[in-house]
Amino acid sequence: METAIETHGEVAVFDVPHESVDASNANDFKKELKACCESSKKVVLDLGQVQFVDSAGLGAMVWAFRQLSGDGGDMRICNVNGSVRALFELVRMHKLLSVFESREDALKSFQ
C-alpha cells in the first residue's frame, strides 16, 4: 500500500490512495498507519479515495486510534464517502472517531 503522508504543523495527514481497505491490504495499511502514529500524535486519516472498508480495515483504524489516544494523541477521519459513512454509522464508529467532511475541517479541529 503506497500511502502519502503530509505534515501540517504537528498534524500528519495520512492519505489512503486505494479504493478499499480490506483483508487483502489491512496489514500493510496498519504498518504504514503505525509508522505515521509513531511520528505524530495528531493524525488525520483522509479516506477520499476509499470506496469500501471491511472489518479488517475498521480494526486497523480502531487500533491506530487507541494507540494515539493512549499516548495523549488523537485521530480524525475526513472525506468519507456514502457507503463507508453508512458502515461507520452501522458499527457506531462515528461515535468513537471524529468524522469531518473535508481535510481542512479536520485540520482546523486540532487547533
MARGU-833568 format. One record per residue (C-alpha): residue in one letter; x, y, z. Coordinates in Angstrom, 3 decimals. Layout:
{rolum A; {X; Y; Z}}
...
This chain:
{rolum M; {0.000; 0.000; 0.000}}
{rolum E; {1.553; 3.295; -1.061}}
{rolum T; {0.105; 5.976; 1.177}}
{rolum A; {1.043; 9.621; 1.131}}
{rolum I; {1.712; 11.388; 4.417}}
{rolum E; {1.774; 15.179; 4.617}}
{rolum T; {2.676; 17.202; 7.679}}
{rolum H; {0.754; 20.323; 8.643}}
{rolum G; {2.461; 21.694; 11.730}}
{rolum E; {2.221; 18.916; 14.293}}
{rolum V; {-0.594; 17.122; 12.439}}
{rolum A; {0.127; 14.287; 9.994}}
{rolum V; {-2.365; 13.758; 7.168}}
{rolum F; {-2.433; 10.117; 6.097}}
{rolum D; {-3.931; 9.920; 2.587}}
{rolum V; {-5.101; 6.427; 1.607}}
{rolum P; {-4.801; 6.128; -2.212}}
{rolum H; {-6.796; 2.910; -2.621}}
{rolum E; {-10.424; 2.144; -3.300}}
{rolum S; {-10.631; -0.401; -0.489}}
{rolum V; {-9.161; -1.082; 2.918}}
{rolum D; {-9.910; -4.733; 3.491}}
{rolum A; {-8.383; -8.068; 4.436}}
{rolum S; {-6.217; -8.040; 1.308}}
{rolum N; {-4.306; -4.915; 2.340}}
{rolum A; {-5.185; -4.259; 6.017}}
{rolum N; {-1.820; -5.490; 7.336}}
{rolum D; {0.105; -3.125; 5.057}}
{rolum F; {-2.321; -0.329; 5.917}}
{rolum K; {-1.786; -0.946; 9.637}}
{rolum K; {2.025; -0.967; 9.274}}
{rolum E; {2.034; 2.365; 7.466}}
{rolum L; {-0.512; 3.821; 9.866}}
{rolum K; {1.648; 2.645; 12.782}}
{rolum A; {4.672; 4.463; 11.380}}
{rolum C; {2.562; 7.596; 10.980}}
{rolum C; {1.272; 7.328; 14.568}}
{rolum E; {4.821; 6.936; 15.849}}
{rolum S; {5.955; 10.127; 14.120}}
{rolum S; {2.940; 12.266; 15.038}}
{rolum K; {0.440; 12.192; 17.889}}
{rolum K; {-2.190; 14.030; 15.831}}
{rolum V; {-3.342; 12.240; 12.691}}
{rolum V; {-5.951; 12.990; 10.036}}
{rolum L; {-6.938; 9.918; 8.050}}
{rolum D; {-8.147; 11.029; 4.607}}
{rolum L; {-10.423; 8.393; 3.069}}
{rolum G; {-11.295; 10.439; -0.019}}
{rolum Q; {-10.461; 7.654; -2.470}}
{rolum V; {-11.720; 4.774; -0.331}}
{rolum Q; {-14.965; 3.197; -1.542}}
{rolum F; {-15.008; 0.077; 0.649}}
{rolum V; {-13.867; -0.852; 4.147}}
{rolum D; {-14.330; -4.254; 5.799}}
{rolum S; {-13.845; -5.393; 9.391}}
{rolum A; {-10.077; -5.740; 8.942}}
{rolum G; {-9.864; -2.128; 7.777}}
{rolum L; {-12.066; -0.948; 10.629}}
{rolum G; {-9.915; -2.898; 13.064}}
{rolum A; {-6.763; -1.171; 11.826}}
{rolum M; {-8.377; 2.255; 12.245}}
{rolum V; {-9.589; 1.474; 15.767}}
{rolum W; {-6.150; 0.096; 16.666}}
{rolum A; {-4.482; 3.321; 15.476}}
{rolum F; {-6.985; 5.461; 17.371}}
{rolum R; {-6.330; 3.519; 20.576}}
{rolum Q; {-2.562; 3.768; 20.128}}
{rolum L; {-2.784; 7.517; 19.648}}
{rolum S; {-5.249; 8.170; 22.455}}
{rolum G; {-3.185; 6.006; 24.819}}
{rolum D; {-0.214; 8.282; 24.133}}
{rolum G; {-2.225; 11.503; 24.551}}
{rolum G; {-2.859; 11.929; 20.830}}
{rolum D; {-5.946; 11.807; 18.641}}
{rolum M; {-7.124; 10.861; 15.170}}
{rolum R; {-9.690; 12.460; 12.891}}
{rolum I; {-11.178; 10.999; 9.718}}
{rolum C; {-12.222; 13.031; 6.687}}
{rolum N; {-13.633; 12.738; 3.167}}
{rolum V; {-15.709; 9.660; 3.936}}
{rolum N; {-17.976; 8.580; 1.062}}
{rolum G; {-21.586; 7.491; 1.477}}
{rolum S; {-21.118; 3.722; 1.707}}
{rolum V; {-18.180; 3.952; 4.115}}
{rolum R; {-20.081; 6.524; 6.194}}
{rolum A; {-23.066; 4.145; 6.331}}
{rolum L; {-20.761; 1.390; 7.632}}
{rolum F; {-19.299; 3.757; 10.248}}
{rolum E; {-22.809; 4.579; 11.424}}
{rolum L; {-23.863; 0.920; 11.424}}
{rolum V; {-20.985; -0.097; 13.703}}
{rolum R; {-21.090; 3.247; 15.558}}
{rolum M; {-17.552; 4.085; 14.532}}
{rolum H; {-18.619; 7.713; 14.137}}
{rolum K; {-19.195; 7.750; 17.932}}
{rolum L; {-15.583; 6.698; 18.572}}
{rolum L; {-13.820; 8.753; 15.890}}
{rolum S; {-14.478; 12.320; 14.817}}
{rolum V; {-15.517; 12.368; 11.157}}
{rolum F; {-15.239; 15.562; 9.089}}
{rolum E; {-16.437; 16.485; 5.605}}
{rolum S; {-13.106; 17.912; 4.475}}
{rolum R; {-9.408; 17.743; 5.237}}
{rolum E; {-9.436; 21.430; 6.113}}
{rolum D; {-12.200; 20.934; 8.700}}
{rolum A; {-10.334; 18.004; 10.240}}
{rolum L; {-7.112; 20.028; 10.449}}
{rolum K; {-8.935; 23.010; 11.996}}
{rolum S; {-10.407; 20.741; 14.670}}
{rolum F; {-6.913; 20.223; 16.108}}
{rolum Q; {-6.452; 23.949; 16.753}}
